[in-house]
Amino acid sequence: MTFAPSSTHAVHQSAGFPDYAPNKAGGIQPLKQRFILADVPALLATEPWTTMFENRVKRLVLHSHRALAPRARMALDKYISFMEENASAFWHGGHWFAIDTSTQCIAEGVPSTIFWEAAYWSLPSKPCYWILMNPRSLNSQGNPYSLAEQLDILDRREPARVQWGTANSDEEMVEHLPKSVPVSLLPEKSRQDNPASRTYD
């Protein structure tokens, strides 16, 4: 494991949260090897985020609830409602894990290089932060960009975030591949009627 760098410009972890990541030598691969894909559905079926919400801290230890203005109390109730509605996202953010989905497929005769195909999704080694625009950045109507506009711009500029669904061309989908990958883009004609699945449209 490696811990957060101590340089002045390092991004520091939020206070109290674990501050480590897979080390450079082994990278994320050893973590993937420890992961048993078949165990995931059973785990997620238990909805650990629901348990997390039910077991949340329900009392204040630094502030007096009675001392808060009624509007402040209402705002905090809305925040707790947001926590409940988005508990799954909070849970996943605190339990980022590496999955090796390819092992079973390879055992069934799938070439390992097929997982470089954009049609088969993969997770990044680290979370991809969404850096919101400065509110002084204005759209063509002279207004600050809405969240939806920012998302559209981001996903078009960085199509890997949406598993390449916004890529402008097949060439764009493969230009990031390491030179060591022993496959290359098929001729255009061969790509036309070449679905990733005949079952899923």
N, C-alpha and C positions, 0 to 999 in steps of 0.2 A: 504494500500500500504506500501511497505517497500522500503527504499532507500539503495543505495549501502553501504556496510560496510566500516568503516573507517580504517580497519587494514592495516598494511604495505603490506600484500600479497594479498589484495583484487584486483579483476579485476575492473578497473575503466572504466566508460562509456566514449566514445569518446566525446570530448569537444563540448558542445552545444546540445547534444542529451538528451532526457529525461532519467533520471536515477532512475526509480522506477519499481517495479514488484509486482505481487500479494503477499499479506502478508501470513505468515505461518498459521494464524488462519483459514482463509477462503480458502486459496489456490486459485486455478484457477477455481474451481467449480462455484462460483457465477458469474464469467465472462461468463462461458459457458451457464449458465441459461439465461443470458441477450441476448445471440446471437440468432437471428432468421435466421435459415439456408435458408429459402425461399428467404430472401432478398439478399443473396450473389450473385447468378448469375446476377441479375439486376445490382448490384453495379459493379461487375467485367466486365460486358459487356460495361460499360462506359470507361473502360481502364484508370483508374485514373493515372496510370504510364505515359500514353501518355500526359495527362494534366500536370503532374508534369514536364515532359521533356520540353514541350512547354512553361511552365511558369518558367523555370529555370532562375537563375540569369545569365545574359548575358554580364556583364561587370566586369572588375577587379576593386577592391578598395584598394588593397595593393601593386600591382605591375603595372609597365607600360608595356603594350603589345609591344609598339614600342621598348622598351629596350631589349626585348628578342631576342636571336639569331634565325635565320630562322629555324634551326633544332629543337630548343625548341618549336617554334610555331607549327611546323608540329607534334611534339610529343603530344602537347596539343590538336591539332585537332583530333588526333587518340584517345586520351582519351575521348573527347566528343563523338566521334563515338561509343566508348565502352559504354559510359553512355546511349546513345540512344538505342543500341542493347540490353542492359541489364536493361533497365528502370524498367521492371516488377520486377526483383529481388531486385533492390534498393528500390522500393516502398514496396514490401512485407517485406523486412528487417526493414523498418521504421514503419510498421503497423502490427506488429505481433498480431494476435488475436486468441482467444480460441473459437473453434467451438464445439457445442454439436450436433453431427450427430445422436446420438442414440435415442433421444426422440421420433421422428416420427416413427422409426422402432418399438420401444417398444409399442407405441400406436397401432401398427398393429399386436401385439402379439408376437414379437420377444423377447426371453428371454434376460434380461439385461446382463447376463454372456457371451453372445455370442461375446460381444465386447472385450473379452480377447483373442479371436481367432486372430491369425496373418493374416488370410485371409481378415479381415476387417481392413483397415488402420486406424491409429489414429495419432494425432499430439502430439509431446512431450510438456510438460508444458513450457519448456524453449528451445531456440535455441540450437542445438548441434554443438558446435564449431568444426571446422576441424583444428587440430593442424598439420601444415605441418612439415615434417621431417627436421632435421638439414641437410644441404647440405653435411656434412661430412659423413653421413650415405650412404653407397655404396651398390648397388645391386650385384648379383652374377657375373656380367661382370666388376665390379670395377668402375661403373659409379654412379653418384648420382641418386636416384630414380626419375623417371619421375612422373609428376602429375598423369598420368593414373595408374602407378604402385602403387603410394601411395593411390589412391582412392580404388583400388582393395584390397590392404592390409587392409585398414581401414574398408571397408564394410564387409569384411570376418571376421574381428576381432570383429566388433560391428554391427551385422546384423540388429539391431533395426533401424539403420539409413536408411536402404533400405526396411523397413517393413518386415524384416525377410526372404527376398528372398534368402539370402546367408547362411542361417542357415544350419548346417551340419546334423541336425536330428530334428525330432519332439520334442524330449526331450529338445533340446537346445531352441526351440521356446517357451517352457512353464516353463523353470527352473526359470525364473525371477518373475513368478506370486506370489503375496502375499499369504501367507498361509490361509488368510481369504477367498480367492476365492473358492466358494463351487462347483467347477468342477475339474475334473482331466482327464488326458490323456485317451482317449478311447483305448480299446485293439487294437493291431496292425491290426488284420484282419478287424475290423470295420472302420479303417482309410483308407483302400485301395480305395474303390469306394465310396467316401464321399465328393463330390465337394462342394465348397462354393456357386456355382451357376451352373445351367444347361443352362443358357443363355450366360454367359461370359466364354470363354475357356481360 
